[in-house]
Every structure is written in C-alpha cells, then in structure tokens.
Amino acid sequence: MLAALIIVFRESMEAGLVIGIVLAATQGVIGRSLWVSCGIIAGLIGACTVAVFARSLSSAMAGMGQELFNALVLSIAVVSLTGHNVWMSRHGREMGAKMKALGAAVTAGSCSLAALAVVVGIAVLREGSEVVLFLYGIAIAGNDSALMMLAGGAAGLALGALMTALMYLGLVRIPTRHLFKVTSCMLALLAAGMAAQAIAFYQQADIVNAFSQTAWNSSALLSIDSIPGKALHTLIGYTDRPTVMQLIVYGATLAIIAVLMRLYGGQPPALKKTA
C-alpha cells in the first residue's frame, strides 16, 4: 500500500505540475479548461489501454516460467525507475519552462488551444503508463493485496492532486525540487528492492547460482510476515533471509542510480547558460 501511494503520488504530481503550469500560463484564455480537460481524459484513456495490454501480455508470457517472467518484469521496472529518476532530475525544470512558453504562445494567439490538449494528454499518458508498469512490479515484489494497492493508489492520487492544486493556488510554496529529491530517494530504494527481488527469482529459476548462500537470518528479530516486515519489504526491499547476491545487487543498484544522477542530473546545459 505504501509503495503504491508513493509511486502514484509522485507520478500524479508530475502530471499535475504540467497541468498546473499550463493553466497558470493561460489564465483568461477562453476555452482553455475544456481543452485541458480533453487532454486529461485522452491521457487517462491511453493509460488504461496500456494497462489492458500489459495484463494481456503477462497472461501470454506466463508460460515461460513464473519465476523468470516475474524477474523480467521487475528488471524492466528497475531500469524504468532508474531512467525516470535521472531524466526528471535533469529535465524537470526545463519541462516547466517549456510549459510556460507554450502557455504564453497560446495566450498571445500564436499557438492553437489544441496544443494544450496534446501536451496535457501526453503528460497524463506518460505518467499513467509508468504507474501501470511500476505497480505491476510492486505487485510481483510485494505482499500487498489488490485492494490494498488500490487504496494506496487512490490515496496517492488524491494527495498528488491536492498538492498540485495547493501549489497552483499559491497556498503552498514548497520548492518542487525538494519534493522531487525526497521522492527520488524513495524511488531509488524501491528500485533497489525490486532489483534484489528480481535476483531472488533468477536464483529460484536456477539462472543465477553465484553467492546464493544466506547472508543472515533476522526472522526472529523482524519477520517478513509481520506488518512492519511487510512494510519494509515493500518500501526498501527488506527480507529476513537475503542471499549474498541480493545484497550485492541491492547495493550496486543504489550506487548506479547515485552515479547516474550525479553525472547526468542537475540542470541541462541550455538552462545553465540562460540562468
């Protein structure tokens, strides 16, 4: 539930920021709400379509071996989470500047209102599609029921919408870079936990056999079947009997994400020149 809340909160806030910037930059333009609403609806329809195809694809590929299929899905989710974190750390501010420029062009009459629907629709579709993939990975790696994930997703969506609305109205002046830094750390831990779980599935399928010995047994101290254990398993990939390879992969994933964000994160060159 907690992981679903974090994922949906982060993604809905990103889409919400695009919508909020576009609305703020086009205040007074007649018809902007209708076009933005159409873009949101189109994006949601596209994301739901992705979810339907993802379910069909999972059913078709399940015959390849459940452990191997789960490992592949988790591996894809880890790569996507890593790329998402790096991309947002570098292009988040640039994206905001482009949305403001688009709003100004629409206000000045040099750009069609339809452009608002296209940009908003793409933003909602992109974030919605990522939610589908990430939640699928969480469902495989965690122990949450479908109902708990639905509740967490609904809470994350409500929080993301509320935060976006408050920032749009100027009631909350928390710099978005601070919010994204916190959620980026949470996503990095989620990615590391998924990577460790993927390795566990590869080991169960006898594809990875190196360092398969158990590193420790902390079940007496904190069982993975307990409520705190399940929460930590979902959030940071905790397991009470990790193998040495799981620990290696966990640490390596965090290190790779940190290095990539340091090398490719921050402001892109174009913004540094104009800052």
N, C-alpha and C positions, 0 to 999 in steps of 0.2 A: 504493500500500500504506500509506504513512504517513498520508495523508488519511483513508483508511478506518479506520485504527487510532484516530486522534484522534476522529473522529465517533462510532464505536461505543463507545469508552471513555467519552466524555462522556455519551452517551445512556444507556448501561448503568449508569453511576454514578448518574445522576439517578433512574432507576427503582430502582436498588439502595438508594438512600438512603430512598426511600419505604418499601420493604420492610423495611429495617433498623430504621427508626423504629417502624414498626408492630409488628415482632417484639419490640423492646426494651420498648415500652409495654404489651405484653400478656404479659409473662413470667408463667408459672404458670397461664395460661388453657388449660384442656383443649380440644384440638381446633383451636387457632389455626394450627398448622403445616399441617394438612390444608386449611383454608380459604384460607390464603395460597398454598399450592401450587396449588389450583384456580384462584385468581385469576391466578397467573403463567401457567399453561397456557392459560387462556382468552385472556389478553392476547397470548400468542405466536401462538395460532391466528388471532386477529384481525389481527395484523400480517402474518402470512403471506398472509391473504386480501387485504389491501391490496396486497401485492407482486404477487399474481397479477393483480389488476385493473389495476395500474399497467403491467404488461407487455402486457396485452391492449389497454389504451388507447394505449400507444405504437405498437403494431402497427397499430391502426386509424387513427392520425393521421399515420403516417409518409408518407402520400401527399401531404400538404400541402407537401412540400419538406423534405428532411432538415435543411438549414441553419436554416430557420425553426422547425422543430419543436425542434431542439436548443437554439436561442436561447430559445424559450418555456419549456422545461423548466429551463434554467439561470436564467432570470429568476425563475421561481417559487421555485426553490431559494434564490436570493439573498434574496428577500423573506421566506421562511420562516426562514432563518438569522438575519436581522436581527431579526425579531419574536421569535424564540426567545431570542436574547441579551438583548434588552430585558426580556422577560417574566420570565426567570429572575433577572436582576439585581434586579428589584423584588419578585417574589413567592416567591423561593426560600425565604427564612426563614419567611415566612408559611405556606407549604405545610408546612414542618416542624412548625410549631406546631399546625396543623390535624391532622396525622397523630398527634401526641402526644395531642391532645384526643380523637380517635377511639379510640385505644388505651385511654385512661383510661375512656372510656364503656363499652367492651366489657368491661374488667376489672371495672368496677362493676356490670355486668349490665344497664345501661340501654340497651345497643345490641346488636343481634344480631351473631353471628360472621360472618354472611353479608356484613355491611358491609365486613369485611376483604377478602373475595374481590373485591367490587365495586371498592373503592378501588385495590387492587393490580392488578387486571385492567385498569382504566382507565389506570393509570400505565404499565404494560408496553405496552399498545396504543398509547398516545400516543407514547412514546419509540420503539417499534418502527416505527410509521408514519413518523416523522420520519427514522429511519435509512434506510428504503426510498427516500424522496424525495432525501435528501442523497447517498446512494451512487449513485443514478441520475444525479444532477448531476455527481458526481465522474467517473463512467464516461464521460460525454459530454465533460467538460472536460479530462480527463487522458489519459495514455497507458498506464495500468495494465491488465494483462490481468485477466480474470475470476478466475483462480487467485490472482493477487497481491492483488486486492481481498478475496477470500475469506480469504486468510491474514491480511491486515491486520485484517479484521473479527473474525476468530476471536481474534487476539491482543488486540484492543481489548476484546472481550467478557470474555476471561479476566482482563485487568488490571482492568477495571471491577468484576467480581465479587470479585476478590481484595481490591481497595481497600475495597469495601463491607464485606466480611467482617472485615477487619482493624479498620476503624473501629467496626463493631458490637461486636467483642470488646474494644475499648478498647486494642488494641495500637498503633494509630497515632492520634495526637492532632493531626493537621494540620487546622487550621480549614478547613471546606469552602469558605468564601468565598475563600480563597487559591487553592484548586484551580480553582474556577469562574472566577476572574479570569484565570488563565493560559490555561485552555481557551477562555474568551471571546475573548481576544486572537487565539488560533489560529483560531477560527471566523470572526472578523472578517476576517482575512487570506484565509481560504478563500472567504468571500463576495465579497470584492473581486476575487479571481482569477476566480471564476465570472462576475461581472458583466462583467469585461473580455473573457472568452471569449465571453460572450453577444453583446457588441457586435461581436466579430470575425465571428460567424455572421451577424448582421444586415448587416454590411458585405458579406459574401460573397453574401448574398441580394439585394444592391442596395437594401435598405430604408433603410440609413443610409449616406450618402455624405460627410458633412461630416468634415473633419480625417482623411481616410483615408491621408494620407502617412505613410511610415515614420519614426518618431521617431529610431531608431538601429538599428544592426546590430552586435550583440555576439556573433555566432555564432563568430567567431574566438577570442574570449575564453572564452565558455561557451556551447556549442551546446545547444539544447533537446533534441537527440537523445542527448546524453551522459547518464550516470547522475545526476550532480549537477544537470544541467539539468532532467531529468525530475522529480527530487525537488522542486526549487524550483518547477517549473511546477505540480505537484500541490498543494504546500503554500501558496504565495503567489501563484500565477498568473504566474510568470516566463515570458517569451517573448523570444527573441533578436531579433525584429523587430516590436516593438509599434508600432501606429499611434498617432497623437496622440490620437485619440478614445478608444482603450483606456486610455491613461494618465489622461485626464480622468475617465473613468468609474471607474477604479480608485481614484483619489484622492477622488472625490466619494462613492463608496460607503463608504470608511473614515470620511470626515468625517460622513456622515449617521448611521452607526452610533454614532460617538462622541457626536454631539449628542443623539441619541435616548436613549442610555444615561445621559447626564448629566441630561437633562430628566426622563426617566421611570424611571430606575433608582433604586437605593437602597431604603430601607425605605418601605413604603406608610404613609400617614398613620395607619392603625389601630394599626400596631406602634409607631410613634413615640410615640403617646400612652400606650401601656401599657409602654413600655421603662423 
